[in-house]
Amino acid sequence: MVFIGDSNTRYQYLSLAMALSTGAYPVQPSGRGFNICHENSAANKQQGRRRLNHSEAFNQKWVTFWNESSRVLRGAEVCECTNRGSSLHENRWYDDGATQLAYFKEGTPRIHSLPNVAAQWSDTESTFGSVRAAAATACLPPSSCAGEKSVVATSSFAGLAEHLARILRPGDVLVLGPGPWFSPEPKLADELRAFMRSIAAHLGPTGKAIFKTCPRGSVLFTGESSRETRGCGNGIGCDATWRAVIPDTGWALLDAFAMTDDLWRLSVDLVGPFVANTTYAQGMKLPHLRGGNQSDVDTIYTDNFHFRCGIYAELNEQLLDLVCPANRRSYTSKDTPVS
């Protein structure tokens, strides 16, 4: 299974990878413990060090997060993760001997990679295993490749489809979730449709291509141009073109917006209205959230558009229901699911 997309897609991938490697979805930590579901928790690991300037702190936060999140996965993951200035290039390769997962940041349509790994991508004989092996040579641990300059491995949807066909086999699964950062204009519909049909044809009848919609942001009213403030969008508008082309491409829909919007509405019913356009997590609470560690209620957001671990677990439960709906064992059977 290959995930491509934004930071929420990253945390969904990490949630599933942790369930596979440890037998349980990640639990929201209490206090200031490390949280695999949010990169800012890595800053807690840097306490007591000398004061860093913004660039140093940014780089150290990500190197710490990459190392810690890979460590939690018990050696099954190679994090081909680099930072140049404020640009993050992040490809994660997971293989526990039974299951292979990958996460590529963005992919709309660009994917970045280290030069030698990108060369492996372009080899017509490449497979998931061979590209992952090239990444492992360059990036164990992740901090060993953090200073390397990356290159663009794919720059068009046609190129992205070509490269994905080398690491995805018939019967595999692709999950594409770009979030709010790529809202294509209707004029790109034909290009997107051709890309999606190509992937569906390659995966075949036993595979699955899935588009994951943008989750609901935590704020109530914001300007259309302020994407960070509005989170992933408070309506379905940012996915309009994707939604329009999906019906005739052979792809399935994982409607993250519908699920998180339902939770948002339930939260509002529970705690009442709240002030919009703020930059901190809102007081939106929900009882019995999967992956929580409190006895009564949990907040579903960690900031304007990221979620607590339980939401990523719920998204993965819905994803797995799409991929293999029958006779599926839940990794969190002892938890109370969200209503």
C-alpha positions as CSV (number, residue, x, y, z in Angstrom):
1,M,0.0,0.0,0.0
2,V,1.4,3.4,-1.0
3,F,0.2,6.7,0.5
4,I,0.8,9.9,-1.3
5,G,-0.2,13.3,0.1
6,D,0.0,15.9,2.8
7,S,0.9,15.8,6.5
8,N,-2.5,14.3,7.6
9,T,-1.8,11.5,5.1
10,R,1.6,11.1,6.7
11,Y,0.1,10.6,10.1
12,Q,-2.5,8.1,8.7
13,Y,0.4,6.1,7.2
14,L,2.4,6.2,10.5
15,S,-0.7,5.2,12.4
16,L,-1.2,2.1,10.2
17,A,2.5,1.3,10.2
18,M,2.6,1.3,14.0
19,A,-0.5,-0.9,14.1
20,L,1.3,-3.4,11.9
21,S,4.6,-3.3,13.7
22,T,3.3,-3.3,17.3
23,G,-0.2,-4.7,17.1
24,A,-1.9,-1.5,18.3
25,Y,-2.6,2.0,16.9
26,P,-0.7,4.8,18.5
27,V,-2.2,6.3,21.6
28,Q,-2.3,10.0,22.2
29,P,0.5,10.7,24.8
30,S,-0.2,12.4,28.1
31,G,1.7,15.5,28.9
32,R,4.7,16.3,26.6
33,G,5.6,12.8,25.5
34,F,6.7,12.0,21.9
35,N,3.7,11.8,19.6
36,I,4.0,9.9,16.3
37,C,0.9,11.7,15.2
38,H,2.4,15.2,15.2
39,E,5.8,16.5,14.3
40,N,5.8,19.3,16.9
41,S,6.1,16.8,19.7
42,A,9.7,16.2,18.6
43,A,10.5,19.7,20.0
44,N,10.0,18.2,23.5
45,K,13.0,15.9,22.9
46,Q,15.2,19.0,22.5
47,Q,14.7,20.4,25.9
48,G,17.9,21.4,27.7
49,R,19.9,22.1,24.6
50,R,21.3,25.4,23.6
51,R,18.9,28.0,22.1
52,L,18.7,27.5,18.4
53,N,17.9,30.0,15.7
54,H,14.8,29.4,13.6
55,S,16.6,27.4,10.8
56,E,18.5,25.2,13.2
57,A,15.4,24.6,15.3
58,F,13.3,23.7,12.2
59,N,15.9,21.3,11.0
60,Q,16.5,19.7,14.4
61,K,12.8,19.3,15.0
62,W,12.3,17.3,11.8
63,V,15.5,15.2,12.1
64,T,14.3,14.3,15.7
65,F,10.8,13.5,14.5
66,W,12.1,11.3,11.6
67,N,14.4,9.4,13.9
68,E,11.9,8.9,16.7
69,S,9.0,7.9,14.4
70,S,11.2,5.4,12.6
71,R,12.5,4.0,15.9
72,V,8.9,3.4,17.1
73,L,8.4,1.2,14.0
74,R,11.0,-1.2,15.2
75,G,13.4,-1.1,12.3
76,A,10.8,-1.9,9.6
77,E,11.0,1.6,8.1
78,V,13.5,3.5,6.0
79,C,12.9,7.2,6.1
80,E,14.3,8.9,3.0
81,C,13.8,12.3,4.6
82,T,15.7,15.5,3.7
83,N,15.4,19.1,4.6
84,R,16.9,22.0,2.5
85,G,16.0,25.3,4.0
86,S,12.3,25.3,4.6
87,S,11.6,22.6,2.0
88,L,10.9,19.1,3.3
89,H,11.3,16.0,1.1
90,E,10.0,12.9,2.8
91,N,9.6,9.4,1.4
92,R,9.1,6.6,3.9
93,W,9.5,2.9,3.1
94,Y,8.0,0.3,5.4
95,D,8.6,-3.5,5.1
96,D,8.0,-5.9,8.0
97,G,8.4,-9.0,6.0
98,A,4.6,-9.5,5.6
99,T,3.4,-6.0,4.6
100,Q,4.9,-3.2,2.5
101,L,3.8,0.4,2.9
102,A,5.2,3.6,1.6
103,Y,4.5,7.3,2.1
104,F,5.5,10.0,-0.4
105,K,5.1,13.6,0.5
106,E,2.7,15.6,-1.8
107,G,3.0,13.9,-5.2
108,T,0.8,16.5,-6.9
109,P,2.5,15.5,-9.1
110,R,6.0,16.1,-7.8
111,I,7.9,13.6,-5.7
112,H,11.4,14.5,-4.5
113,S,14.1,12.0,-3.8
114,L,17.8,11.7,-3.2
115,P,19.8,11.6,-6.5
116,N,20.8,7.9,-6.3
117,V,17.4,6.8,-5.1
118,A,15.7,8.9,-7.9
119,A,18.0,7.1,-10.4
120,Q,16.7,3.8,-9.0
121,W,13.1,5.0,-9.5
122,S,13.9,5.5,-13.2
123,D,15.3,2.0,-13.7
124,T,12.8,0.1,-15.8
125,E,13.6,-3.0,-13.7
126,S,12.9,-1.2,-10.4
127,T,10.6,-2.7,-7.7
128,F,9.4,-1.5,-4.3
129,G,12.2,-3.6,-2.7
130,S,15.0,-2.3,-4.9
131,V,14.0,1.4,-4.5
132,R,13.7,0.9,-0.7
133,A,17.1,-0.8,-0.6
134,A,18.6,2.3,-2.4
135,A,16.9,4.5,0.2
136,A,18.3,2.4,3.0
137,T,21.8,2.7,1.7
138,A,21.5,6.5,1.7
139,C,19.5,7.0,4.9
140,L,20.0,4.8,7.9
141,P,19.4,6.5,10.2
142,P,17.3,9.3,8.7
143,S,19.7,12.0,10.1
144,S,22.4,10.6,7.8
145,C,20.5,11.9,4.7
146,A,19.0,15.0,6.2
147,G,21.6,17.3,4.7
148,E,21.6,15.8,1.3
149,K,20.2,17.8,-1.7
150,S,17.2,16.1,-3.2
151,V,16.0,16.2,-6.8
152,V,12.6,16.1,-8.5
153,A,11.9,12.4,-9.3
154,T,8.5,13.1,-10.9
155,S,7.2,16.4,-12.4
156,S,4.0,15.4,-14.2
157,F,1.1,13.1,-13.6
158,A,2.1,11.0,-16.5
159,G,5.6,10.7,-15.0
160,L,4.1,9.9,-11.6
161,A,2.0,7.1,-13.0
162,E,5.0,5.7,-14.8
163,H,7.1,5.6,-11.6
164,L,4.3,4.3,-9.5
165,A,3.8,1.4,-11.9
166,R,7.4,0.3,-11.1
167,I,6.8,-0.1,-7.4
168,L,3.1,-1.0,-7.3
169,R,2.1,-4.5,-8.5
170,P,-1.3,-5.6,-9.7
171,G,-3.4,-6.2,-6.5
172,D,-1.7,-3.5,-4.5
173,V,-3.3,-0.3,-3.1
174,L,-2.7,3.4,-3.7
175,V,-4.1,6.0,-1.4
176,L,-3.9,9.6,-2.7
177,G,-4.7,12.4,-0.2
178,P,-3.2,15.8,-1.2
179,G,-5.2,17.7,1.4
180,P,-5.8,21.5,0.8
181,W,-2.4,22.1,-0.9
182,F,-3.5,21.0,-4.4
183,S,-7.0,22.0,-5.5
184,P,-6.8,21.5,-9.3
185,E,-8.7,23.7,-11.6
186,P,-11.4,22.1,-13.7
187,K,-9.2,22.5,-16.8
188,L,-6.9,19.8,-15.3
189,A,-9.8,17.3,-15.2
190,D,-8.7,15.4,-18.3
191,E,-5.1,15.1,-17.1
192,L,-6.2,13.8,-13.7
193,R,-8.7,11.4,-15.3
194,A,-5.9,10.0,-17.5
195,F,-3.6,9.5,-14.5
196,M,-6.3,7.9,-12.4
197,R,-7.4,5.5,-15.2
198,S,-3.8,4.5,-15.8
199,I,-3.2,3.6,-12.1
200,A,-6.5,1.7,-11.9
201,A,-5.7,-0.3,-15.0
202,H,-2.2,-1.1,-13.6
203,L,-3.6,-2.3,-10.2
204,G,-6.2,-4.4,-11.9
205,P,-9.4,-5.9,-10.5
206,T,-7.7,-7.2,-7.3
207,G,-6.0,-3.9,-6.5
208,K,-7.5,-0.7,-5.3
209,A,-6.9,3.0,-6.0
210,I,-8.4,5.3,-3.4
211,F,-8.7,9.1,-3.3
212,K,-8.9,10.4,0.3
213,T,-10.7,13.7,0.6
214,C,-9.5,16.7,2.6
215,P,-10.5,16.4,6.3
216,R,-12.4,19.2,7.9
217,G,-10.4,22.0,9.5
218,S,-11.0,23.0,13.1
219,V,-12.0,26.6,12.5
220,L,-15.6,27.8,11.9
221,F,-15.4,30.7,9.4
222,T,-12.3,31.8,7.4
223,G,-11.3,33.4,4.1
224,E,-11.0,31.2,1.1
225,S,-7.4,32.4,0.5
226,S,-6.2,31.6,4.0
227,R,-5.6,27.9,3.6
228,E,-3.6,27.4,6.8
229,T,-6.1,29.2,8.9
230,R,-9.0,27.3,7.4
231,G,-7.2,24.0,7.8
232,C,-8.2,21.6,5.2
233,G,-11.3,23.4,4.2
234,N,-14.6,23.8,5.8
235,G,-16.5,22.5,2.8
236,I,-15.9,20.1,-0.1
237,G,-14.7,22.8,-2.5
238,C,-11.0,22.0,-2.5
239,D,-11.7,18.5,-3.7
240,A,-14.3,19.5,-6.3
241,T,-12.3,18.6,-9.4
242,W,-11.1,15.3,-7.9
243,R,-14.7,14.4,-6.9
244,A,-16.0,15.2,-10.4
245,V,-13.6,12.8,-12.2
246,I,-13.6,9.9,-9.7
247,P,-16.9,8.2,-10.9
248,D,-15.5,7.2,-14.3
249,T,-11.9,6.3,-13.3
250,G,-12.3,3.1,-11.3
251,W,-11.2,4.7,-8.1
252,A,-12.8,4.5,-4.7
253,L,-13.5,7.4,-2.3
254,L,-12.4,7.6,1.3
255,D,-14.4,10.6,2.4
256,A,-12.2,12.0,5.3
257,F,-14.2,15.2,5.1
258,A,-17.5,13.5,5.8
259,M,-16.1,11.6,8.7
260,T,-14.3,14.5,10.4
261,D,-17.2,16.9,9.6
262,D,-19.5,14.5,11.5
263,L,-17.1,14.5,14.4
264,W,-16.8,18.3,14.2
265,R,-20.6,18.7,14.3
266,L,-20.9,16.3,17.2
267,S,-18.2,18.2,19.0
268,V,-20.1,21.5,18.5
269,D,-23.2,19.8,19.9
270,L,-21.3,18.7,22.9
271,V,-19.4,21.9,23.8
272,G,-21.3,24.6,21.9
273,P,-20.0,27.3,19.5
274,F,-16.4,28.6,19.7
275,V,-14.4,31.5,18.4
276,A,-13.2,31.2,14.8
277,N,-9.9,32.2,13.2
278,T,-7.7,31.3,16.1
279,T,-4.3,29.6,15.7
280,Y,-4.5,27.2,18.6
281,A,-6.5,24.0,19.0
282,Q,-10.1,24.5,19.7
283,G,-11.9,23.0,22.7
284,M,-13.7,20.4,20.6
285,K,-14.2,17.3,22.7
286,L,-15.6,13.9,22.0
287,P,-16.2,11.0,24.5
288,H,-14.7,7.6,23.9
289,L,-12.3,8.6,21.1
290,R,-10.2,5.7,19.9
291,G,-6.6,6.0,20.9
292,G,-7.2,8.4,23.8
293,N,-5.8,8.2,27.2
294,Q,-8.4,10.1,29.3
295,S,-11.3,8.6,31.1
296,D,-13.9,11.1,30.0
297,V,-13.3,13.3,26.9
298,D,-10.6,13.9,24.3
299,T,-9.9,16.8,21.9
300,I,-10.1,15.7,18.3
301,Y,-7.7,18.4,16.9
302,T,-4.1,19.1,17.9
303,D,-4.0,22.4,15.8
304,N,-6.1,23.9,13.0
305,F,-5.9,21.0,10.7
306,H,-4.1,18.0,12.4
307,F,-5.8,15.5,14.6
308,R,-5.3,13.4,17.6
309,C,-4.1,9.8,17.1
310,G,-7.6,8.4,17.4
311,I,-8.8,10.1,14.2
312,Y,-6.1,8.6,12.1
313,A,-6.9,5.2,13.6
314,E,-10.6,5.7,12.6
315,L,-9.5,6.8,9.0
316,N,-7.5,3.6,8.8
317,E,-10.4,1.5,9.9
318,Q,-12.5,3.0,7.1
319,L,-9.6,2.5,4.7
320,L,-9.2,-1.1,5.6
321,D,-13.0,-1.6,5.2
322,L,-12.6,-0.4,1.6
323,V,-9.6,-2.6,0.9
324,C,-10.7,-5.8,2.6
325,P,-14.1,-5.6,4.2
326,A,-14.7,-9.2,5.1
327,N,-13.2,-11.1,8.0
328,R,-10.9,-8.3,9.0
329,R,-9.3,-8.3,12.5
330,S,-9.3,-4.9,14.2
331,Y,-6.0,-3.8,15.8
332,T,-7.9,-1.9,18.4
333,S,-10.7,-4.3,19.2
334,K,-10.5,-3.3,22.9
335,D,-11.2,0.3,22.2
336,T,-14.6,1.9,21.9
337,P,-15.1,3.2,18.4
338,V,-16.3,6.6,17.6
339,S,-20.1,6.7,17.0
